[in-house]
Amino acid sequence: MKLSDKAFSISPSLTLDITAKANRMRKSGINVIGFGAGEPDFDTPDYIKKSSN
């Protein structure tokens, strides 16, 4: 498949790069809270959920 010049000019996703780095850190035993992909790895505290109603 031949890609256009525009396709080659698109930069890699920094969000995915940050998420991949966090995953590598976890695998090496570092305790990491990942916010790279916009999804924390813990649930929203109840007091915050209740305040938004």
C-alpha distance matrix in Angstrom:
0.0 3.8 6.4 9.9 13.0 14.5 12.0 12.9 16.5 17.0 19.3 19.4 21.8 25.3 26.6 24.3 25.2 28.9 28.6 27.1 29.9 32.5 31.3 31.6 35.0 36.1 35.1 37.3 40.2 40.3 41.3 38.7 38.7 35.1 34.7 31.2 29.5 32.5 34.0 37.0 37.7 41.2 42.6 44.1 47.8 50.1 52.0 48.9 47.9 51.5 51.7 48.8 50.6
3.8 0.0 3.8 6.8 9.7 11.7 9.9 10.5 14.0 15.1 17.8 18.6 21.3 24.8 26.4 24.5 25.2 28.9 29.1 27.7 30.3 33.0 32.2 32.4 35.7 37.1 36.3 38.3 41.2 41.0 42.1 39.3 39.3 35.6 35.0 31.3 29.9 32.8 34.7 37.7 38.7 42.2 43.6 44.8 48.6 50.9 52.6 49.4 48.6 52.1 52.1 49.1 51.1
6.4 3.8 0.0 3.8 6.7 8.1 6.1 7.2 10.5 11.5 14.4 15.4 18.1 21.6 23.3 21.7 22.5 26.1 26.5 25.5 27.9 30.7 30.2 30.5 33.6 35.1 34.7 36.6 39.4 38.9 39.8 36.9 36.6 32.9 32.0 28.4 27.0 29.8 31.9 35.0 36.2 39.6 41.0 42.0 45.7 48.1 49.7 46.3 45.6 49.2 48.9 46.0 48.1
9.9 6.8 3.8 0.0 3.8 5.2 5.2 6.6 8.9 10.6 14.0 15.9 18.5 21.8 23.7 22.8 23.5 26.9 27.7 27.0 29.3 32.0 31.9 32.3 35.2 36.8 36.7 38.5 41.2 40.4 41.2 38.1 37.6 33.9 32.6 29.0 27.7 30.2 32.7 35.8 37.4 40.7 42.0 42.6 46.3 48.7 50.0 46.5 45.9 49.4 48.8 45.8 48.0
13.0 9.7 6.7 3.8 0.0 3.8 5.4 5.2 6.3 9.1 12.3 14.9 17.8 20.7 23.1 22.5 22.8 26.1 27.4 26.7 28.6 31.4 31.7 32.0 34.6 36.6 36.6 38.1 40.8 39.8 40.7 37.5 37.1 33.5 32.1 28.4 27.6 30.1 32.8 35.7 37.6 40.8 42.2 42.7 46.3 48.8 49.9 46.4 46.1 49.6 48.8 45.9 48.3
14.5 11.7 8.1 5.2 3.8 0.0 3.8 5.4 5.1 6.8 10.4 13.2 15.5 18.4 20.6 20.4 21.1 24.1 25.3 25.2 27.1 29.7 30.2 30.8 33.2 35.1 35.4 37.0 39.5 38.2 38.8 35.5 34.8 31.2 29.5 25.9 24.9 27.1 30.0 33.0 35.0 38.1 39.3 39.7 43.2 45.6 46.6 43.1 42.8 46.1 45.3 42.4 44.7
12.0 9.9 6.1 5.2 5.4 3.8 0.0 3.8 5.5 5.6 9.1 10.9 13.3 16.6 18.6 17.8 18.6 21.9 22.7 22.3 24.5 27.1 27.2 27.9 30.5 32.2 32.4 34.1 36.7 35.6 36.3 33.1 32.5 28.8 27.4 23.8 22.6 25.1 27.7 30.8 32.5 35.8 37.1 37.7 41.3 43.8 45.0 41.6 41.2 44.7 44.1 41.2 43.5
12.9 10.5 7.2 6.6 5.2 5.4 3.8 0.0 3.8 5.6 8.1 10.1 13.3 16.2 18.7 17.8 17.8 21.2 22.5 21.7 23.5 26.4 26.7 26.8 29.5 31.5 31.5 32.9 35.7 34.7 35.7 32.6 32.4 28.9 27.7 24.0 23.4 26.1 28.7 31.4 33.1 36.5 38.1 38.8 42.4 45.1 46.3 42.9 42.7 46.3 45.7 43.0 45.5
16.5 14.0 10.5 8.9 6.3 5.1 5.5 3.8 0.0 3.8 6.3 9.5 12.4 14.8 17.6 17.5 17.4 20.4 22.2 21.8 23.3 26.1 26.9 27.2 29.4 31.6 32.0 33.2 35.8 34.4 35.2 32.0 31.6 28.1 26.6 22.9 22.6 25.0 28.0 30.6 32.6 35.9 37.4 37.8 41.3 44.0 44.9 41.4 41.5 44.9 44.0 41.4 44.0
17.0 15.1 11.5 10.6 9.1 6.8 5.6 5.6 3.8 0.0 3.8 6.6 9.0 11.7 14.1 14.1 14.5 17.4 18.9 18.9 20.6 23.1 23.9 24.5 26.8 28.7 29.3 30.8 33.1 31.7 32.2 28.9 28.3 24.7 23.1 19.5 18.9 21.3 24.2 27.0 29.0 32.2 33.7 34.1 37.6 40.2 41.2 37.7 37.7 41.2 40.4 37.8 40.4
19.3 17.8 14.4 14.0 12.3 10.4 9.1 8.1 6.3 3.8 0.0 3.8 6.5 8.5 11.4 11.6 11.3 14.1 16.0 16.0 17.2 19.9 21.0 21.4 23.4 25.6 26.4 27.6 29.9 28.3 29.0 25.7 25.3 21.9 20.4 16.7 16.8 19.3 22.3 24.6 26.6 29.9 31.7 32.1 35.5 38.4 39.3 35.9 36.2 39.8 38.9 36.6 39.4
19.4 18.6 15.4 15.9 14.9 13.2 10.9 10.1 9.5 6.6 3.8 0.0 3.8 6.3 8.9 8.2 8.0 11.2 12.7 12.4 14.0 16.6 17.4 17.9 20.1 22.1 22.7 24.1 26.5 25.1 25.8 22.6 22.4 18.9 17.9 14.1 14.1 17.1 19.6 21.9 23.5 27.0 29.0 29.7 33.1 36.1 37.3 34.1 34.3 37.9 37.4 35.1 38.0
21.8 21.3 18.1 18.5 17.8 15.5 13.3 13.3 12.4 9.0 6.5 3.8 0.0 3.8 5.4 5.4 6.3 8.8 10.0 10.7 12.5 14.5 15.5 16.7 18.6 20.2 21.4 23.0 24.9 23.2 23.5 20.1 19.4 15.8 14.4 10.7 10.4 13.3 16.0 18.3 20.2 23.5 25.4 26.0 29.4 32.3 33.5 30.3 30.5 34.1 33.6 31.4 34.2
25.3 24.8 21.6 21.8 20.7 18.4 16.6 16.2 14.8 11.7 8.5 6.3 3.8 0.0 3.8 5.5 4.9 6.1 8.6 9.7 10.4 12.3 14.2 15.2 16.4 18.4 20.0 21.1 22.8 20.8 21.0 17.5 16.9 13.6 12.2 8.6 9.6 12.2 15.0 16.8 18.8 22.0 24.1 24.6 27.8 30.9 31.8 28.7 29.3 32.9 32.2 30.3 33.5
26.6 26.4 23.3 23.7 23.1 20.6 18.6 18.7 17.6 14.1 11.4 8.9 5.4 3.8 0.0 3.8 5.4 5.2 6.2 8.6 9.9 10.7 12.4 14.4 15.4 16.7 18.6 20.2 21.4 19.4 19.0 15.4 14.3 10.7 9.1 5.4 5.8 8.6 11.3 13.2 15.4 18.5 20.5 21.1 24.3 27.4 28.5 25.4 25.8 29.5 29.0 27.1 30.2
24.3 24.5 21.7 22.8 22.5 20.4 17.8 17.8 17.5 14.1 11.6 8.2 5.4 5.5 3.8 0.0 3.8 5.5 5.0 6.1 8.6 9.8 10.5 12.3 14.2 15.3 16.5 18.5 20.1 18.7 18.8 15.4 14.9 11.2 10.8 7.1 6.8 10.4 12.2 14.2 15.5 19.0 21.2 22.4 25.8 28.8 30.3 27.4 27.5 31.3 31.3 29.3 32.2
25.2 25.2 22.5 23.5 22.8 21.1 18.6 17.8 17.4 14.5 11.3 8.0 6.3 4.9 5.4 3.8 0.0 3.8 5.4 5.1 6.2 8.7 9.9 10.6 12.4 14.3 15.4 16.7 18.8 17.2 17.9 14.8 15.0 11.8 11.8 8.3 9.5 12.9 14.6 15.9 17.0 20.6 23.2 24.4 27.5 30.8 32.1 29.3 29.9 33.6 33.4 31.7 34.8
28.9 28.9 26.1 26.9 26.1 24.1 21.9 21.2 20.4 17.4 14.1 11.2 8.8 6.1 5.2 5.5 3.8 0.0 3.8 5.5 5.1 6.2 8.7 9.9 10.6 12.4 14.3 15.5 16.8 14.7 14.9 11.6 11.6 8.6 8.6 5.4 8.0 10.8 12.4 13.0 14.3 17.7 20.5 21.5 24.4 27.8 29.0 26.3 27.1 30.8 30.5 29.1 32.3
28.6 29.1 26.5 27.7 27.4 25.3 22.7 22.5 22.2 18.9 16.0 12.7 10.0 8.6 6.2 5.0 5.4 3.8 0.0 3.8 5.4 5.1 6.2 8.7 9.9 10.6 12.5 14.4 15.6 13.9 13.8 10.5 10.2 6.9 7.7 5.0 6.2 9.5 10.2 11.0 11.7 15.3 18.1 19.6 22.6 26.0 27.6 25.0 25.5 29.2 29.4 28.0 30.9
27.1 27.7 25.5 27.0 26.7 25.2 22.3 21.7 21.8 18.9 16.0 12.4 10.7 9.7 8.6 6.1 5.1 5.5 3.8 0.0 3.8 5.5 5.0 6.3 8.7 9.9 10.6 12.5 14.5 13.6 14.4 11.8 12.6 9.8 11.4 8.8 9.7 13.2 13.6 14.3 14.3 18.0 21.0 22.9 25.8 29.2 30.9 28.6 28.9 32.7 33.0 31.6 34.5
29.9 30.3 27.9 29.3 28.6 27.1 24.5 23.5 23.3 20.6 17.2 14.0 12.5 10.4 9.9 8.6 6.2 5.1 5.4 3.8 0.0 3.8 5.4 5.1 6.2 8.7 9.9 10.7 12.7 11.2 12.5 10.1 11.6 9.6 11.4 9.3 11.5 14.5 15.0 14.9 14.9 18.4 21.7 23.4 26.0 29.5 31.0 28.8 29.6 33.3 33.4 32.4 35.5
32.5 33.0 30.7 32.0 31.4 29.7 27.1 26.4 26.1 23.1 19.9 16.6 14.5 12.3 10.7 9.8 8.7 6.2 5.1 5.5 3.8 0.0 3.8 5.5 5.0 6.2 8.7 9.9 10.8 8.9 9.3 6.5 8.0 6.3 9.0 8.0 10.3 12.7 12.5 11.7 11.4 14.8 18.3 20.1 22.5 26.1 27.6 25.6 26.5 30.1 30.4 29.6 32.6
31.3 32.2 30.2 31.9 31.7 30.2 27.2 26.7 26.9 23.9 21.0 17.4 15.5 14.2 12.4 10.5 9.9 8.7 6.2 5.0 5.4 3.8 0.0 3.8 5.4 5.1 6.3 8.7 10.0 9.5 10.2 8.3 9.9 8.3 11.4 10.3 11.5 14.2 13.4 12.9 11.7 15.3 18.7 21.1 23.6 27.0 29.0 27.2 27.6 31.3 31.9 31.0 33.8
31.6 32.4 30.5 32.3 32.0 30.8 27.9 26.8 27.2 24.5 21.4 17.9 16.7 15.2 14.4 12.3 10.6 9.9 8.7 6.3 5.1 5.5 3.8 0.0 3.8 5.5 5.1 6.4 8.9 8.9 10.9 9.9 12.4 11.4 14.3 13.0 14.6 17.5 17.0 16.4 15.2 18.6 22.2 24.5 26.8 30.3 32.2 30.4 31.1 34.7 35.3 34.5 37.4
35.0 35.7 33.6 35.2 34.6 33.2 30.5 29.5 29.4 26.8 23.4 20.1 18.6 16.4 15.4 14.2 12.4 10.6 9.9 8.7 6.2 5.0 5.4 3.8 0.0 3.8 5.4 5.1 6.5 5.4 7.7 7.1 10.3 10.3 13.5 13.0 15.3 17.6 16.9 15.5 14.4 17.4 21.1 23.2 25.2 28.8 30.4 28.9 29.9 33.4 33.8 33.4 36.4
36.1 37.1 35.1 36.8 36.6 35.1 32.2 31.5 31.6 28.7 25.6 22.1 20.2 18.4 16.7 15.3 14.3 12.4 10.6 9.9 8.7 6.2 5.1 5.5 3.8 0.0 3.8 5.3 5.1 5.0 6.1 6.2 9.2 9.7 13.3 13.5 15.2 17.2 15.7 14.0 12.1 14.9 18.6 21.2 23.0 26.5 28.5 27.2 28.0 31.4 32.2 31.9 34.7
35.1 36.3 34.7 36.7 36.6 35.4 32.4 31.5 32.0 29.3 26.4 22.7 21.4 20.0 18.6 16.5 15.4 14.3 12.5 10.6 9.9 8.7 6.3 5.1 5.4 3.8 0.0 3.8 5.4 7.3 9.4 10.0 12.9 13.0 16.6 16.2 17.5 20.0 18.5 17.2 15.0 18.0 21.6 24.4 26.3 29.7 31.8 30.6 31.2 34.6 35.6 35.2 37.9
37.3 38.3 36.6 38.5 38.1 37.0 34.1 32.9 33.2 30.8 27.6 24.1 23.0 21.1 20.2 18.5 16.7 15.5 14.4 12.5 10.7 9.9 8.7 6.4 5.1 5.3 3.8 0.0 3.8 5.9 9.1 10.5 14.0 14.6 18.1 17.9 19.8 22.1 21.0 19.3 17.4 20.1 23.8 26.4 28.0 31.5 33.3 32.3 33.1 36.5 37.3 37.1 40.0
40.2 41.2 39.4 41.2 40.8 39.5 36.7 35.7 35.8 33.1 29.9 26.5 24.9 22.8 21.4 20.1 18.8 16.8 15.6 14.5 12.7 10.8 10.0 8.9 6.5 5.1 5.4 3.8 0.0 3.8 6.4 8.9 12.5 14.0 17.7 18.2 20.2 21.9 20.3 18.1 15.9 18.0 21.8 24.3 25.5 29.0 30.8 30.1 31.1 34.3 35.2 35.3 38.1
40.3 41.0 38.9 40.4 39.8 38.2 35.6 34.7 34.4 31.7 28.3 25.1 23.2 20.8 19.4 18.7 17.2 14.7 13.9 13.6 11.2 8.9 9.5 8.9 5.4 5.0 7.3 5.9 3.8 0.0 3.8 6.0 9.8 11.6 15.0 15.8 18.3 19.7 18.4 16.0 14.3 16.4 20.2 22.3 23.5 27.1 28.6 27.6 29.0 32.2 32.7 32.9 35.9
41.3 42.1 39.8 41.2 40.7 38.8 36.3 35.7 35.2 32.2 29.0 25.8 23.5 21.0 19.0 18.8 17.9 14.9 13.8 14.4 12.5 9.3 10.2 10.9 7.7 6.1 9.4 9.1 6.4 3.8 0.0 3.8 7.0 9.7 13.1 14.7 16.9 17.7 16.1 13.2 11.4 13.0 16.7 18.8 19.7 23.3 24.8 24.0 25.4 28.5 29.2 29.5 32.4
38.7 39.3 36.9 38.1 37.5 35.5 33.1 32.6 32.0 28.9 25.7 22.6 20.1 17.5 15.4 15.4 14.8 11.6 10.5 11.8 10.1 6.5 8.3 9.9 7.1 6.2 10.0 10.5 8.9 6.0 3.8 0.0 3.8 6.0 9.3 10.9 13.3 14.1 12.8 10.2 9.1 11.3 15.0 16.8 18.4 22.1 23.5 22.1 23.5 26.8 27.2 27.2 30.2
38.7 39.3 36.6 37.6 37.1 34.8 32.5 32.4 31.6 28.3 25.3 22.4 19.4 16.9 14.3 14.9 15.0 11.6 10.2 12.6 11.6 8.0 9.9 12.4 10.3 9.2 12.9 14.0 12.5 9.8 7.0 3.8 0.0 3.8 6.5 9.1 11.2 11.1 9.7 6.7 6.3 8.3 11.8 13.3 15.1 18.8 20.2 18.6 19.8 23.2 23.6 23.4 26.5
35.1 35.6 32.9 33.9 33.5 31.2 28.8 28.9 28.1 24.7 21.9 18.9 15.8 13.6 10.7 11.2 11.8 8.6 6.9 9.8 9.6 6.3 8.3 11.4 10.3 9.7 13.0 14.6 14.0 11.6 9.7 6.0 3.8 0.0 3.8 5.6 7.5 8.1 7.2 5.6 6.3 9.4 12.5 13.9 16.4 20.0 21.5 19.3 20.2 23.8 24.1 23.3 26.4
34.7 35.0 32.0 32.6 32.1 29.5 27.4 27.7 26.6 23.1 20.4 17.9 14.4 12.2 9.1 10.8 11.8 8.6 7.7 11.4 11.4 9.0 11.4 14.3 13.5 13.3 16.6 18.1 17.7 15.0 13.1 9.3 6.5 3.8 0.0 3.8 5.7 5.2 5.8 5.2 7.9 10.4 12.6 13.1 15.9 19.3 20.4 17.8 18.7 22.3 22.1 21.0 24.3
31.2 31.3 28.4 29.0 28.4 25.9 23.8 24.0 22.9 19.5 16.7 14.1 10.7 8.6 5.4 7.1 8.3 5.4 5.0 8.8 9.3 8.0 10.3 13.0 13.0 13.5 16.2 17.9 18.2 15.8 14.7 10.9 9.1 5.6 3.8 0.0 3.8 5.6 7.4 8.3 10.5 13.5 15.8 16.4 19.5 22.8 23.9 21.1 21.8 25.5 25.2 23.7 26.9
29.5 29.9 27.0 27.7 27.6 24.9 22.6 23.4 22.6 18.9 16.8 14.1 10.4 9.6 5.8 6.8 9.5 8.0 6.2 9.7 11.5 10.3 11.5 14.6 15.3 15.2 17.5 19.8 20.2 18.3 16.9 13.3 11.2 7.5 5.7 3.8 0.0 3.8 5.6 8.1 10.3 13.3 14.9 15.8 19.2 22.2 23.7 20.7 20.7 24.5 24.5 22.6 25.5
32.5 32.8 29.8 30.2 30.1 27.1 25.1 26.1 25.0 21.3 19.3 17.1 13.3 12.2 8.6 10.4 12.9 10.8 9.5 13.2 14.5 12.7 14.2 17.5 17.6 17.2 20.0 22.1 21.9 19.7 17.7 14.1 11.1 8.1 5.2 5.6 3.8 0.0 3.8 6.5 9.7 11.8 12.7 12.8 16.3 19.1 20.3 17.2 17.3 21.0 20.8 18.9 21.9
34.0 34.7 31.9 32.7 32.8 30.0 27.7 28.7 28.0 24.2 22.3 19.6 16.0 15.0 11.3 12.2 14.6 12.4 10.2 13.6 15.0 12.5 13.4 17.0 16.9 15.7 18.5 21.0 20.3 18.4 16.1 12.8 9.7 7.2 5.8 7.4 5.6 3.8 0.0 3.8 6.4 8.4 9.5 10.4 14.0 16.7 18.5 15.8 15.6 19.4 19.9 18.3 20.9
37.0 37.7 35.0 35.8 35.7 33.0 30.8 31.4 30.6 27.0 24.6 21.9 18.3 16.8 13.2 14.2 15.9 13.0 11.0 14.3 14.9 11.7 12.9 16.4 15.5 14.0 17.2 19.3 18.1 16.0 13.2 10.2 6.7 5.6 5.2 8.3 8.1 6.5 3.8 0.0 3.8 5.5 7.5 8.6 11.7 15.0 16.7 14.5 14.8 18.6 19.1 18.2 21.0
37.7 38.7 36.2 37.4 37.6 35.0 32.5 33.1 32.6 29.0 26.6 23.5 20.2 18.8 15.4 15.5 17.0 14.3 11.7 14.3 14.9 11.4 11.7 15.2 14.4 12.1 15.0 17.4 15.9 14.3 11.4 9.1 6.3 6.3 7.9 10.5 10.3 9.7 6.4 3.8 0.0 3.8 7.0 9.6 12.2 15.4 17.7 16.1 16.2 19.8 20.9 20.3 22.9
41.2 42.2 39.6 40.7 40.8 38.1 35.8 36.5 35.9 32.2 29.9 27.0 23.5 22.0 18.5 19.0 20.6 17.7 15.3 18.0 18.4 14.8 15.3 18.6 17.4 14.9 18.0 20.1 18.0 16.4 13.0 11.3 8.3 9.4 10.4 13.5 13.3 11.8 8.4 5.5 3.8 0.0 3.8 6.6 8.7 11.8 14.3 13.2 13.3 16.7 18.1 18.0 20.3
42.6 43.6 41.0 42.0 42.2 39.3 37.1 38.1 37.4 33.7 31.7 29.0 25.4 24.1 20.5 21.2 23.2 20.5 18.1 21.0 21.7 18.3 18.7 22.2 21.1 18.6 21.6 23.8 21.8 20.2 16.7 15.0 11.8 12.5 12.6 15.8 14.9 12.7 9.5 7.5 7.0 3.8 0.0 3.8 6.2 8.7 11.5 10.5 9.9 13.3 15.0 14.9 16.9
44.1 44.8 42.0 42.6 42.7 39.7 37.7 38.8 37.8 34.1 32.1 29.7 26.0 24.6 21.1 22.4 24.4 21.5 19.6 22.9 23.4 20.1 21.1 24.5 23.2 21.2 24.4 26.4 24.3 22.3 18.8 16.8 13.3 13.9 13.1 16.4 15.8 12.8 10.4 8.6 9.6 6.6 3.8 0.0 3.8 6.4 8.5 6.8 6.8 10.2 11.5 11.4 13.8
47.8 48.6 45.7 46.3 46.3 43.2 41.3 42.4 41.3 37.6 35.5 33.1 29.4 27.8 24.3 25.8 27.5 24.4 22.6 25.8 26.0 22.5 23.6 26.8 25.2 23.0 26.3 28.0 25.5 23.5 19.7 18.4 15.1 16.4 15.9 19.5 19.2 16.3 14.0 11.7 12.2 8.7 6.2 3.8 0.0 3.8 5.6 5.6 6.6 8.9 10.3 11.5 13.7
50.1 50.9 48.1 48.7 48.8 45.6 43.8 45.1 44.0 40.2 38.4 36.1 32.3 30.9 27.4 28.8 30.8 27.8 26.0 29.2 29.5 26.1 27.0 30.3 28.8 26.5 29.7 31.5 29.0 27.1 23.3 22.1 18.8 20.0 19.3 22.8 22.2 19.1 16.7 15.0 15.4 11.8 8.7 6.4 3.8 0.0 3.8 5.4 5.0 6.1 8.6 10.2 11.4
52.0 52.6 49.7 50.0 49.9 46.6 45.0 46.3 44.9 41.2 39.3 37.3 33.5 31.8 28.5 30.3 32.1 29.0 27.6 30.9 31.0 27.6 29.0 32.2 30.4 28.5 31.8 33.3 30.8 28.6 24.8 23.5 20.2 21.5 20.4 23.9 23.7 20.3 18.5 16.7 17.7 14.3 11.5 8.5 5.6 3.8 0.0 3.8 5.5 5.2 6.2 8.9 10.6
48.9 49.4 46.3 46.5 46.4 43.1 41.6 42.9 41.4 37.7 35.9 34.1 30.3 28.7 25.4 27.4 29.3 26.3 25.0 28.6 28.8 25.6 27.2 30.4 28.9 27.2 30.6 32.3 30.1 27.6 24.0 22.1 18.6 19.3 17.8 21.1 20.7 17.2 15.8 14.5 16.1 13.2 10.5 6.8 5.6 5.4 3.8 0.0 3.8 5.4 5.1 6.6 9.3
47.9 48.6 45.6 45.9 46.1 42.8 41.2 42.7 41.5 37.7 36.2 34.3 30.5 29.3 25.8 27.5 29.9 27.1 25.5 28.9 29.6 26.5 27.6 31.1 29.9 28.0 31.2 33.1 31.1 29.0 25.4 23.5 19.8 20.2 18.7 21.8 20.7 17.3 15.6 14.8 16.2 13.3 9.9 6.8 6.6 5.0 5.5 3.8 0.0 3.8 5.6 5.6 7.3
51.5 52.1 49.2 49.4 49.6 46.1 44.7 46.3 44.9 41.2 39.8 37.9 34.1 32.9 29.5 31.3 33.6 30.8 29.2 32.7 33.3 30.1 31.3 34.7 33.4 31.4 34.6 36.5 34.3 32.2 28.5 26.8 23.2 23.8 22.3 25.5 24.5 21.0 19.4 18.6 19.8 16.7 13.3 10.2 8.9 6.1 5.2 5.4 3.8 0.0 3.8 5.5 5.7
51.7 52.1 48.9 48.8 48.8 45.3 44.1 45.7 44.0 40.4 38.9 37.4 33.6 32.2 29.0 31.3 33.4 30.5 29.4 33.0 33.4 30.4 31.9 35.3 33.8 32.2 35.6 37.3 35.2 32.7 29.2 27.2 23.6 24.1 22.1 25.2 24.5 20.8 19.9 19.1 20.9 18.1 15.0 11.5 10.3 8.6 6.2 5.1 5.6 3.8 0.0 3.8 5.6
48.8 49.1 46.0 45.8 45.9 42.4 41.2 43.0 41.4 37.8 36.6 35.1 31.4 30.3 27.1 29.3 31.7 29.1 28.0 31.6 32.4 29.6 31.0 34.5 33.4 31.9 35.2 37.1 35.3 32.9 29.5 27.2 23.4 23.3 21.0 23.7 22.6 18.9 18.3 18.2 20.3 18.0 14.9 11.4 11.5 10.2 8.9 6.6 5.6 5.5 3.8 0.0 3.8
50.6 51.1 48.1 48.0 48.3 44.7 43.5 45.5 44.0 40.4 39.4 38.0 34.2 33.5 30.2 32.2 34.8 32.3 30.9 34.5 35.5 32.6 33.8 37.4 36.4 34.7 37.9 40.0 38.1 35.9 32.4 30.2 26.5 26.4 24.3 26.9 25.5 21.9 20.9 21.0 22.9 20.3 16.9 13.8 13.7 11.4 10.6 9.3 7.3 5.7 5.6 3.8 0.0
